[in-house]
Amino acid sequence: MEANNKAAKQGMTRRTFIKKTGITIFILTSGSIAFRALDQGVFSSSSGPAYEPWDISKNEYDGPLALVADAILAANPHNSQPWLFKVTDTQIELFADEARNLGAMDPFRREMFMGLGCAIENLMLSAAYNEYNPTINYFPHASDPNYVARITLEQGSKKESALYKAISIRHTDRGAYDIERPIPAEIFQHIDNVIEEKEKVKLTWFKTEEEKKLIGDLIVNATAAIIQDYDMSTSSNMWFKENWDDLQESRDGITLDAQGESIWTRAMGKILQPLSDDQNNQFWLKSTRERHTATAGAYGLISVRDASDNLERMLAGRAWQRIHLYGSTQNIGMHPLNQPNEMSDREKYLGTKEKFGMELKKITGDSSWQGLFLFRLGYALKDTLPSPRRSVDQVTF
Ligand SMILES: Cc1cc2nc3c(=O)[nH]c(=O)nc-3n(C[C@H](O)[C@H](O)[C@H](O)COP(=O)(O)O)c2cc1C
């Protein structure tokens, strides 16, 4: 009897022990998941110092610095923010920050100069809003290719514009678009009209299913080629910010929050260990195939007369910024997909047979224009989140 009781007691003790251990492991695991979730910003998307520049209601800058505060919110390649501003009371000088180039992804700095053009467009819209009459002088010293523009500021009258107001709500939208909701013809017309320098910058649309298939396949194939190229893949992935603290510190790069994923996927992505370059590449290829190209409402191609000319690249960048700002006023998602151009530049750089270069020439369709920048657009199914930005103080001198 006593032996039986002892055995029962031991059994109970063992069961209780197992139960208690289970609970303890559960608490510890949940605790460490919760800690990692907190640590990796699962509950803090779009907040912290790296995102403060987007909150223009807290913007305490006035005079020319207010213009820089708007310029730094511009689109730019891989969120590398390749810009430096020298500011006085009467002028702003813009310099390319060559150290922030994308390496093998942008060997001829095509994207870097486009991004600088995007910043100039925001700056010019902001100048008009902030009662300046701006005059721009591109490449003031021909011998210095990194001294890209001098903007002289005279007193003017306030010019409000819908494009200016969209500066702080424009974000690259990498999510799925609504394939049931076509873009009305008048929207394409309005977008055509926001391009100012039409004799230098041309926009071509690809709207039919056949055209979209052609462009979509080209983009997917170029993505597959990039991830097979070690230098390109490494240069691209180094801008991917996997760690919340790093992101808040560097305030640049591509983030998980900006990938258009569901809250759940973003949370899991932050909690789990960082992905390897190979995993990132496969994730990118899959989203390019199954989401970006599969749900594109249409594609646009921006061309210039000479794709190697830095001024023309900047004018194309200014046009892209205006197009994207206009899209934001209409709640239309926009997303550059420049893999074919990136591969075309890579072929030229390596001196290999032109495959993507030839494809781009075919889709540009007119030998007097050279394709520079591809993008997709459509009605987004989810809200987009901002990307980090360095502060005005970090980019001015
Ligand atoms: C010249 C240029 C090329 C770009 N190419 C791509 C691209 O191929 N794929 C992509 O997802 N985003 C691309 N982008 C978008 C940038 O990654 C984006 O502007 C940057 O990360 C900042 O984010 P934001 O636009 O939401 O502020 C490009 C932007 C520029 C200006």
The ligand as a Gaussian input file, in Angstrom:
#p B3LYP/6-31G(d) Opt

LIG

0 1
 C       17.337000      55.106000     -60.062000
 C       16.499000      54.264000     -59.170000
 C       16.452000      52.889000     -59.379000
 C       15.666000      52.078000     -58.564000
 N       15.564000      50.738000     -58.833000
 C       14.776000      49.957000     -58.056000
 C       14.598000      48.572000     -58.365000
 O       15.123000      48.070000     -59.356000
 N       13.832000      47.822000     -57.538000
 C       13.209000      48.362000     -56.431000
 O       12.530000      47.636000     -55.702000
 N       13.326000      49.684000     -56.138000
 C       14.090000      50.478000     -56.928000
 N       14.194000      51.814000     -56.664000
 C       13.465000      52.384000     -55.506000
 C       14.423000      52.615000     -54.352000
 O       14.871000      51.389000     -53.812000
 C       13.718000      53.475000     -53.303000
 O       13.485000      54.738000     -53.845000
 C       14.546000      53.613000     -52.023000
 O       14.684000      52.378000     -51.379000
 C       13.916000      54.595000     -51.044000
 O       12.627000      54.196000     -50.719000
 P       11.369000      55.139000     -50.984000
 O       11.275000      55.359000     -52.474000
 O       10.190000      54.343000     -50.491000
 O       11.567000      56.407000     -50.242000
 C       14.939000      52.665000     -57.496000
 C       14.984000      54.042000     -57.301000
 C       15.741000      54.841000     -58.124000
 C       15.746000      56.311000     -57.931000

